[in-house]
Amino acid sequence: MKIKVNGQMHELSHPSPTLALTAALAKLGFTNPALATAVNGLFVPRDARADVALVDGDQLEVLAPMQGG
């Protein structure tokens, strides 16, 4: 499956045509629970990520909070 993550193409090997957003985040190395996510421009709350299935060609945006000021 090929998806675009923060503007970069990524290929994720997965036996099924869909992949849960939570699984995709883990495969991509996003382990911090304090992330903001959007799929195809739509915000996905943390508690809904397991219910969102990614398909080939989806666009994922992942934002992590920054410290400082």
PDB file of N, CA, C and O in Angstrom:
ATOM      1  N   MET A   1       0.847  -1.165   0.000  1.00  0.00           N
ATOM      2  CA  MET A   1       0.000   0.000   0.000  1.00  0.00           C
ATOM      3  C   MET A   1       0.895   1.231   0.000  1.00  0.00           C
ATOM      4  O   MET A   1       1.851   1.310   0.771  1.00  0.00           O
ATOM      5  N   LYS A   2       0.585   2.186  -0.860  1.00  0.00           N
ATOM      6  CA  LYS A   2       1.327   3.443  -0.920  1.00  0.00           C
ATOM      7  C   LYS A   2       0.434   4.553  -0.393  1.00  0.00           C
ATOM      8  O   LYS A   2      -0.694   4.742  -0.849  1.00  0.00           O
ATOM      9  N   ILE A   3       0.973   5.288   0.586  1.00  0.00           N
ATOM     10  CA  ILE A   3       0.269   6.439   1.123  1.00  0.00           C
ATOM     11  C   ILE A   3       1.250   7.598   1.205  1.00  0.00           C
ATOM     12  O   ILE A   3       2.463   7.398   1.266  1.00  0.00           O
ATOM     13  N   LYS A   4       0.718   8.797   1.206  1.00  0.00           N
ATOM     14  CA  LYS A   4       1.549   9.993   1.346  1.00  0.00           C
ATOM     15  C   LYS A   4       1.458  10.443   2.798  1.00  0.00           C
ATOM     16  O   LYS A   4       0.370  10.673   3.326  1.00  0.00           O
ATOM     17  N   VAL A   5       2.630  10.565   3.438  1.00  0.00           N
ATOM     18  CA  VAL A   5       2.697  10.964   4.839  1.00  0.00           C
ATOM     19  C   VAL A   5       3.481  12.265   4.927  1.00  0.00           C
ATOM     20  O   VAL A   5       4.664  12.317   4.591  1.00  0.00           O
ATOM     21  N   ASN A   6       2.814  13.301   5.377  1.00  0.00           N
ATOM     22  CA  ASN A   6       3.442  14.629   5.491  1.00  0.00           C
ATOM     23  C   ASN A   6       4.150  15.014   4.193  1.00  0.00           C
ATOM     24  O   ASN A   6       5.248  15.571   4.211  1.00  0.00           O
ATOM     25  N   GLY A   7       3.509  14.711   3.077  1.00  0.00           N
ATOM     26  CA  GLY A   7       4.026  15.108   1.772  1.00  0.00           C
ATOM     27  C   GLY A   7       5.008  14.142   1.134  1.00  0.00           C
ATOM     28  O   GLY A   7       5.418  14.354  -0.007  1.00  0.00           O
ATOM     29  N   GLN A   8       5.395  13.085   1.840  1.00  0.00           N
ATOM     30  CA  GLN A   8       6.350  12.108   1.311  1.00  0.00           C
ATOM     31  C   GLN A   8       5.644  10.770   1.076  1.00  0.00           C
ATOM     32  O   GLN A   8       4.849  10.329   1.906  1.00  0.00           O
ATOM     33  N   MET A   9       5.936  10.132  -0.053  1.00  0.00           N
ATOM     34  CA  MET A   9       5.346   8.827  -0.344  1.00  0.00           C
ATOM     35  C   MET A   9       6.013   7.751   0.505  1.00  0.00           C
ATOM     36  O   MET A   9       7.232   7.740   0.677  1.00  0.00           O
ATOM     37  N   HIS A  10       5.195   6.850   1.030  1.00  0.00           N
ATOM     38  CA  HIS A  10       5.667   5.709   1.812  1.00  0.00           C
ATOM     39  C   HIS A  10       4.943   4.469   1.316  1.00  0.00           C
ATOM     40  O   HIS A  10       3.762   4.515   0.973  1.00  0.00           O
ATOM     41  N   GLU A  11       5.663   3.377   1.286  1.00  0.00           N
ATOM     42  CA  GLU A  11       5.045   2.097   0.951  1.00  0.00           C
ATOM     43  C   GLU A  11       5.028   1.245   2.198  1.00  0.00           C
ATOM     44  O   GLU A  11       6.070   0.977   2.796  1.00  0.00           O
ATOM     45  N   LEU A  12       3.827   0.816   2.591  1.00  0.00           N
ATOM     46  CA  LEU A  12       3.668  -0.020   3.772  1.00  0.00           C
ATOM     47  C   LEU A  12       3.229  -1.407   3.330  1.00  0.00           C
ATOM     48  O   LEU A  12       2.207  -1.565   2.661  1.00  0.00           O
ATOM     49  N   SER A  13       4.007  -2.405   3.708  1.00  0.00           N
ATOM     50  CA  SER A  13       3.618  -3.766   3.355  1.00  0.00           C
ATOM     51  C   SER A  13       2.536  -4.222   4.326  1.00  0.00           C
ATOM     52  O   SER A  13       2.678  -4.118   5.544  1.00  0.00           O
ATOM     53  N   HIS A  14       1.468  -4.723   3.756  1.00  0.00           N
ATOM     54  CA  HIS A  14       0.323  -5.181   4.538  1.00  0.00           C
ATOM     55  C   HIS A  14      -0.476  -6.140   3.660  1.00  0.00           C
ATOM     56  O   HIS A  14      -0.721  -5.834   2.494  1.00  0.00           O
ATOM     57  N   PRO A  15      -0.890  -7.295   4.192  1.00  0.00           N
ATOM     58  CA  PRO A  15      -1.561  -8.293   3.364  1.00  0.00           C
ATOM     59  C   PRO A  15      -2.974  -7.928   2.900  1.00  0.00           C
ATOM     60  O   PRO A  15      -3.477  -8.503   1.935  1.00  0.00           O
ATOM     61  N   SER A  16      -3.607  -6.983   3.576  1.00  0.00           N
ATOM     62  CA  SER A  16      -4.975  -6.636   3.190  1.00  0.00           C
ATOM     63  C   SER A  16      -4.982  -5.286   2.472  1.00  0.00           C
ATOM     64  O   SER A  16      -4.015  -4.531   2.575  1.00  0.00           O
ATOM     65  N   PRO A  17      -6.057  -4.972   1.749  1.00  0.00           N
ATOM     66  CA  PRO A  17      -6.104  -3.693   1.023  1.00  0.00           C
ATOM     67  C   PRO A  17      -6.318  -2.480   1.921  1.00  0.00           C
ATOM     68  O   PRO A  17      -6.211  -1.345   1.457  1.00  0.00           O
ATOM     69  N   THR A  18      -6.622  -2.703   3.203  1.00  0.00           N
ATOM     70  CA  THR A  18      -6.790  -1.587   4.134  1.00  0.00           C
ATOM     71  C   THR A  18      -5.874  -1.795   5.342  1.00  0.00           C
ATOM     72  O   THR A  18      -5.443  -2.911   5.632  1.00  0.00           O
ATOM     73  N   LEU A  19      -5.596  -0.716   6.022  1.00  0.00           N
ATOM     74  CA  LEU A  19      -4.742  -0.754   7.208  1.00  0.00           C
ATOM     75  C   LEU A  19      -5.277   0.276   8.191  1.00  0.00           C
ATOM     76  O   LEU A  19      -5.503   1.430   7.826  1.00  0.00           O
ATOM     77  N   ALA A  20      -5.480  -0.137   9.438  1.00  0.00           N
ATOM     78  CA  ALA A  20      -5.972   0.795  10.460  1.00  0.00           C
ATOM     79  C   ALA A  20      -4.955   1.908  10.670  1.00  0.00           C
ATOM     80  O   ALA A  20      -3.747   1.674  10.618  1.00  0.00           O
ATOM     81  N   LEU A  21      -5.441   3.097  10.902  1.00  0.00           N
ATOM     82  CA  LEU A  21      -4.576   4.247  11.123  1.00  0.00           C
ATOM     83  C   LEU A  21      -3.613   3.993  12.277  1.00  0.00           C
ATOM     84  O   LEU A  21      -2.443   4.369  12.193  1.00  0.00           O
ATOM     85  N   THR A  22      -4.078   3.364  13.350  1.00  0.00           N
ATOM     86  CA  THR A  22      -3.190   3.079  14.482  1.00  0.00           C
ATOM     87  C   THR A  22      -2.038   2.172  14.052  1.00  0.00           C
ATOM     88  O   THR A  22      -0.901   2.386  14.471  1.00  0.00           O
ATOM     89  N   ALA A  23      -2.311   1.171  13.231  1.00  0.00           N
ATOM     90  CA  ALA A  23      -1.265   0.260  12.753  1.00  0.00           C
ATOM     91  C   ALA A  23      -0.301   0.984  11.829  1.00  0.00           C
ATOM     92  O   ALA A  23       0.906   0.749  11.888  1.00  0.00           O
ATOM     93  N   ALA A  24      -0.812   1.853  10.982  1.00  0.00           N
ATOM     94  CA  ALA A  24       0.046   2.612  10.070  1.00  0.00           C
ATOM     95  C   ALA A  24       0.976   3.528  10.852  1.00  0.00           C
ATOM     96  O   ALA A  24       2.159   3.627  10.527  1.00  0.00           O
ATOM     97  N   LEU A  25       0.462   4.194  11.870  1.00  0.00           N
ATOM     98  CA  LEU A  25       1.297   5.071  12.687  1.00  0.00           C
ATOM     99  C   LEU A  25       2.427   4.278  13.338  1.00  0.00           C
ATOM    100  O   LEU A  25       3.565   4.745  13.385  1.00  0.00           O
ATOM    101  N   ALA A  26       2.120   3.088  13.838  1.00  0.00           N
ATOM    102  CA  ALA A  26       3.143   2.252  14.460  1.00  0.00           C
ATOM    103  C   ALA A  26       4.197   1.833  13.440  1.00  0.00           C
ATOM    104  O   ALA A  26       5.393   1.886  13.724  1.00  0.00           O
ATOM    105  N   LYS A  27       3.755   1.416  12.250  1.00  0.00           N
ATOM    106  CA  LYS A  27       4.686   1.005  11.196  1.00  0.00           C
ATOM    107  C   LYS A  27       5.590   2.161  10.774  1.00  0.00           C
ATOM    108  O   LYS A  27       6.746   1.947  10.409  1.00  0.00           O
ATOM    109  N   LEU A  28       5.071   3.365  10.823  1.00  0.00           N
ATOM    110  CA  LEU A  28       5.834   4.543  10.418  1.00  0.00           C
ATOM    111  C   LEU A  28       6.710   5.093  11.543  1.00  0.00           C
ATOM    112  O   LEU A  28       7.485   6.024  11.324  1.00  0.00           O
ATOM    113  N   GLY A  29       6.594   4.525  12.742  1.00  0.00           N
ATOM    114  CA  GLY A  29       7.431   4.948  13.857  1.00  0.00           C
ATOM    115  C   GLY A  29       6.883   6.090  14.687  1.00  0.00           C
ATOM    116  O   GLY A  29       7.607   6.668  15.497  1.00  0.00           O
ATOM    117  N   PHE A  30       5.623   6.424  14.500  1.00  0.00           N
ATOM    118  CA  PHE A  30       4.990   7.472  15.308  1.00  0.00           C
ATOM    119  C   PHE A  30       4.430   6.832  16.574  1.00  0.00           C
ATOM    120  O   PHE A  30       3.327   6.285  16.561  1.00  0.00           O
ATOM    121  N   THR A  31       5.187   6.900  17.662  1.00  0.00           N
ATOM    122  CA  THR A  31       4.790   6.233  18.897  1.00  0.00           C
ATOM    123  C   THR A  31       4.293   7.191  19.971  1.00  0.00           C
ATOM    124  O   THR A  31       3.684   6.758  20.950  1.00  0.00           O
ATOM    125  N   ASN A  32       4.542   8.477  19.805  1.00  0.00           N
ATOM    126  CA  ASN A  32       4.098   9.463  20.783  1.00  0.00           C
ATOM    127  C   ASN A  32       2.567   9.549  20.749  1.00  0.00           C
ATOM    128  O   ASN A  32       1.995   9.804  19.690  1.00  0.00           O
ATOM    129  N   PRO A  33       1.895   9.340  21.891  1.00  0.00           N
ATOM    130  CA  PRO A  33       0.433   9.418  21.883  1.00  0.00           C
ATOM    131  C   PRO A  33      -0.103  10.839  21.673  1.00  0.00           C
ATOM    132  O   PRO A  33      -1.268  11.016  21.318  1.00  0.00           O
ATOM    133  N   ALA A  34       0.740  11.843  21.890  1.00  0.00           N
ATOM    134  CA  ALA A  34       0.319  13.237  21.737  1.00  0.00           C
ATOM    135  C   ALA A  34       0.567  13.700  20.313  1.00  0.00           C
ATOM    136  O   ALA A  34       1.427  14.543  20.060  1.00  0.00           O
ATOM    137  N   LEU A  35      -0.200  13.135  19.384  1.00  0.00           N
ATOM    138  CA  LEU A  35      -0.093  13.491  17.967  1.00  0.00           C
ATOM    139  C   LEU A  35      -1.435  14.001  17.480  1.00  0.00           C
ATOM    140  O   LEU A  35      -2.482  13.632  18.014  1.00  0.00           O
ATOM    141  N   ALA A  36      -1.400  14.836  16.482  1.00  0.00           N
ATOM    142  CA  ALA A  36      -2.616  15.220  15.762  1.00  0.00           C
ATOM    143  C   ALA A  36      -2.548  14.538  14.403  1.00  0.00           C
ATOM    144  O   ALA A  36      -1.506  14.559  13.747  1.00  0.00           O
ATOM    145  N   THR A  37      -3.647  13.939  13.982  1.00  0.00           N
ATOM    146  CA  THR A  37      -3.656  13.225  12.711  1.00  0.00           C
ATOM    147  C   THR A  37      -4.824  13.686  11.839  1.00  0.00           C
ATOM    148  O   THR A  37      -5.896  14.043  12.328  1.00  0.00           O
ATOM    149  N   ALA A  38      -4.574  13.664  10.536  1.00  0.00           N
ATOM    150  CA  ALA A  38      -5.617  13.952   9.558  1.00  0.00           C
ATOM    151  C   ALA A  38      -5.431  12.997   8.387  1.00  0.00           C
ATOM    152  O   ALA A  38      -4.308  12.745   7.952  1.00  0.00           O
ATOM    153  N   VAL A  39      -6.529  12.476   7.888  1.00  0.00           N
ATOM    154  CA  VAL A  39      -6.514  11.601   6.720  1.00  0.00           C
ATOM    155  C   VAL A  39      -7.313  12.289   5.624  1.00  0.00           C
ATOM    156  O   VAL A  39      -8.491  12.607   5.787  1.00  0.00           O
ATOM    157  N   ASN A  40      -6.644  12.506   4.515  1.00  0.00           N
ATOM    158  CA  ASN A  40      -7.268  13.184   3.366  1.00  0.00           C
ATOM    159  C   ASN A  40      -7.901  14.517   3.765  1.00  0.00           C
ATOM    160  O   ASN A  40      -8.972  14.892   3.288  1.00  0.00           O
ATOM    161  N   GLY A  41      -7.192  15.223   4.663  1.00  0.00           N
ATOM    162  CA  GLY A  41      -7.633  16.552   5.058  1.00  0.00           C
ATOM    163  C   GLY A  41      -8.649  16.600   6.176  1.00  0.00           C
ATOM    164  O   GLY A  41      -9.067  17.687   6.575  1.00  0.00           O
ATOM    165  N   LEU A  42      -9.063  15.443   6.700  1.00  0.00           N
ATOM    166  CA  LEU A  42     -10.056  15.406   7.772  1.00  0.00           C
ATOM    167  C   LEU A  42      -9.388  14.991   9.074  1.00  0.00           C
ATOM    168  O   LEU A  42      -8.739  13.947   9.142  1.00  0.00           O
ATOM    169  N   PHE A  43      -9.551  15.816  10.112  1.00  0.00           N
ATOM    170  CA  PHE A  43      -8.978  15.525  11.420  1.00  0.00           C
ATOM    171  C   PHE A  43      -9.514  14.209  11.952  1.00  0.00           C
ATOM    172  O   PHE A  43     -10.707  13.924  11.848  1.00  0.00           O
ATOM    173  N   VAL A  44      -8.612  13.400  12.531  1.00  0.00           N
ATOM    174  CA  VAL A  44      -9.005  12.131  13.151  1.00  0.00           C
ATOM    175  C   VAL A  44      -8.600  12.177  14.627  1.00  0.00           C
ATOM    176  O   VAL A  44      -7.408  12.188  14.933  1.00  0.00           O
ATOM    177  N   PRO A  45      -9.570  12.206  15.544  1.00  0.00           N
ATOM    178  CA  PRO A  45      -9.243  12.214  16.966  1.00  0.00           C
ATOM    179  C   PRO A  45      -8.542  10.917  17.375  1.00  0.00           C
ATOM    180  O   PRO A  45      -8.728   9.874  16.747  1.00  0.00           O
ATOM    181  N   ARG A  46      -7.742  10.995  18.426  1.00  0.00           N
ATOM    182  CA  ARG A  46      -6.971   9.840  18.891  1.00  0.00           C
ATOM    183  C   ARG A  46      -7.855   8.617  19.136  1.00  0.00           C
ATOM    184  O   ARG A  46      -7.497   7.509  18.735  1.00  0.00           O
ATOM    185  N   ASP A  47      -8.997   8.804  19.785  1.00  0.00           N
ATOM    186  CA  ASP A  47      -9.841   7.653  20.118  1.00  0.00           C
ATOM    187  C   ASP A  47     -10.572   7.068  18.909  1.00  0.00           C
ATOM    188  O   ASP A  47     -11.219   6.029  19.038  1.00  0.00           O
ATOM    189  N   ALA A  48     -10.489   7.698  17.753  1.00  0.00           N
ATOM    190  CA  ALA A  48     -11.132   7.174  16.537  1.00  0.00           C
ATOM    191  C   ALA A  48     -10.133   6.542  15.571  1.00  0.00           C
ATOM    192  O   ALA A  48     -10.537   6.001  14.541  1.00  0.00           O
ATOM    193  N   ARG A  49      -8.845   6.598  15.879  1.00  0.00           N
ATOM    194  CA  ARG A  49      -7.824   6.124  14.937  1.00  0.00           C
ATOM    195  C   ARG A  49      -7.936   4.636  14.619  1.00  0.00           C
ATOM    196  O   ARG A  49      -7.668   4.232  13.487  1.00  0.00           O
ATOM    197  N   ALA A  50      -8.323   3.819  15.583  1.00  0.00           N
ATOM    198  CA  ALA A  50      -8.436   2.381  15.343  1.00  0.00           C
ATOM    199  C   ALA A  50      -9.564   2.073  14.364  1.00  0.00           C
ATOM    200  O   ALA A  50      -9.555   1.025  13.718  1.00  0.00           O
ATOM    201  N   ASP A  51     -10.534   2.977  14.252  1.00  0.00           N
ATOM    202  CA  ASP A  51     -11.685   2.754  13.371  1.00  0.00           C
ATOM    203  C   ASP A  51     -11.505   3.320  11.973  1.00  0.00           C
ATOM    204  O   ASP A  51     -12.364   3.128  11.112  1.00  0.00           O
ATOM    205  N   VAL A  52     -10.396   4.019  11.736  1.00  0.00           N
ATOM    206  CA  VAL A  52     -10.149   4.618  10.419  1.00  0.00           C
ATOM    207  C   VAL A  52      -9.234   3.697   9.626  1.00  0.00           C
ATOM    208  O   VAL A  52      -8.116   3.397  10.047  1.00  0.00           O
ATOM    209  N   ALA A  53      -9.720   3.252   8.474  1.00  0.00           N
ATOM    210  CA  ALA A  53      -8.950   2.357   7.611  1.00  0.00           C
ATOM    211  C   ALA A  53      -8.325   3.153   6.473  1.00  0.00           C
ATOM    212  O   ALA A  53      -9.018   3.866   5.748  1.00  0.00           O
ATOM    213  N   LEU A  54      -7.022   3.024   6.324  1.00  0.00           N
ATOM    214  CA  LEU A  54      -6.317   3.662   5.213  1.00  0.00           C
ATOM    215  C   LEU A  54      -6.335   2.735   4.009  1.00  0.00           C
ATOM    216  O   LEU A  54      -6.291   1.513   4.150  1.00  0.00           O
ATOM    217  N   VAL A  55      -6.399   3.325   2.829  1.00  0.00           N
ATOM    218  CA  VAL A  55      -6.328   2.566   1.583  1.00  0.00           C
ATOM    219  C   VAL A  55      -5.236   3.175   0.708  1.00  0.00           C
ATOM    220  O   VAL A  55      -4.770   4.287   0.954  1.00  0.00           O
ATOM    221  N   ASP A  56      -4.849   2.440  -0.294  1.00  0.00           N
ATOM    222  CA  ASP A  56      -3.811   2.886  -1.211  1.00  0.00           C
ATOM    223  C   ASP A  56      -4.146   4.281  -1.750  1.00  0.00           C
ATOM    224  O   ASP A  56      -5.255   4.526  -2.226  1.00  0.00           O
ATOM    225  N   GLY A  57      -3.179   5.181  -1.667  1.00  0.00           N
ATOM    226  CA  GLY A  57      -3.355   6.528  -2.195  1.00  0.00           C
ATOM    227  C   GLY A  57      -3.812   7.560  -1.188  1.00  0.00           C
ATOM    228  O   GLY A  57      -3.884   8.744  -1.515  1.00  0.00           O
ATOM    229  N   ASP A  58      -4.126   7.137   0.045  1.00  0.00           N
ATOM    230  CA  ASP A  58      -4.558   8.103   1.061  1.00  0.00           C
ATOM    231  C   ASP A  58      -3.421   9.057   1.420  1.00  0.00           C
ATOM    232  O   ASP A  58      -2.243   8.753   1.233  1.00  0.00           O
ATOM    233  N   GLN A  59      -3.811  10.212   1.938  1.00  0.00           N
ATOM    234  CA  GLN A  59      -2.845  11.207   2.401  1.00  0.00           C
ATOM    235  C   GLN A  59      -3.005  11.371   3.901  1.00  0.00           C
ATOM    236  O   GLN A  59      -4.089  11.675   4.400  1.00  0.00           O
ATOM    237  N   LEU A  60      -1.906  11.163   4.608  1.00  0.00           N
ATOM    238  CA  LEU A  60      -1.888  11.234   6.061  1.00  0.00           C
ATOM    239  C   LEU A  60      -1.006  12.391   6.496  1.00  0.00           C
ATOM    240  O   LEU A  60       0.121  12.541   6.025  1.00  0.00           O
ATOM    241  N   GLU A  61      -1.528  13.201   7.395  1.00  0.00           N
ATOM    242  CA  GLU A  61      -0.744  14.277   8.003  1.00  0.00           C
ATOM    243  C   GLU A  61      -0.622  13.965   9.484  1.00  0.00           C
ATOM    244  O   GLU A  61      -1.614  13.672  10.152  1.00  0.00           O
ATOM    245  N   VAL A  62       0.603  14.030   9.993  1.00  0.00           N
ATOM    246  CA  VAL A  62       0.874  13.757  11.399  1.00  0.00           C
ATOM    247  C   VAL A  62       1.651  14.936  11.963  1.00  0.00           C
ATOM    248  O   VAL A  62       2.699  15.312  11.438  1.00  0.00           O
ATOM    249  N   LEU A  63       1.126  15.514  13.037  1.00  0.00           N
ATOM    250  CA  LEU A  63       1.781  16.656  13.675  1.00  0.00           C
ATOM    251  C   LEU A  63       2.038  16.323  15.137  1.00  0.00           C
ATOM    252  O   LEU A  63       1.155  15.834  15.841  1.00  0.00           O
ATOM    253  N   ALA A  64       3.250  16.592  15.576  1.00  0.00           N
ATOM    254  CA  ALA A  64       3.621  16.389  16.967  1.00  0.00           C
ATOM    255  C   ALA A  64       3.766  17.742  17.635  1.00  0.00           C
ATOM    256  O   ALA A  64       4.201  18.701  16.996  1.00  0.00           O
ATOM    257  N   PRO A  65       3.406  17.840  18.920  1.00  0.00           N
ATOM    258  CA  PRO A  65       3.572  19.115  19.618  1.00  0.00           C
ATOM    259  C   PRO A  65       5.047  19.459  19.768  1.00  0.00           C
ATOM    260  O   PRO A  65       5.897  18.576  19.885  1.00  0.00           O
ATOM    261  N   MET A  66       5.333  20.746  19.761  1.00  0.00           N
ATOM    262  CA  MET A  66       6.717  21.218  19.919  1.00  0.00           C
ATOM    263  C   MET A  66       6.819  21.967  21.243  1.00  0.00           C
ATOM    264  O   MET A  66       5.873  22.623  21.680  1.00  0.00           O
ATOM    265  N   GLN A  67       7.986  21.854  21.868  1.00  0.00           N
ATOM    266  CA  GLN A  67       8.237  22.595  23.083  1.00  0.00           C
ATOM    267  C   GLN A  67       9.061  23.829  22.764  1.00  0.00           C
ATOM    268  O   GLN A  67       9.695  23.923  21.713  1.00  0.00           O
ATOM    269  N   GLY A  68       9.038  24.741  23.664  1.00  0.00           N
ATOM    270  CA  GLY A  68       9.814  25.946  23.466  1.00  0.00           C
ATOM    271  C   GLY A  68       8.926  27.168  23.394  1.00  0.00           C
ATOM    272  O   GLY A  68       7.717  27.100  23.620  1.00  0.00           O
ATOM    273  N   GLY A  69       9.539  28.259  23.082  1.00  0.00           N
ATOM    274  CA  GLY A  69       8.688  29.433  23.024  1.00  0.00           C
ATOM    275  C   GLY A  69       9.415  30.664  22.600  1.00  0.00           C
ATOM    276  O   GLY A  69       8.815  31.735  22.508  1.00  0.00           O
TER     277      GLY A  69
END
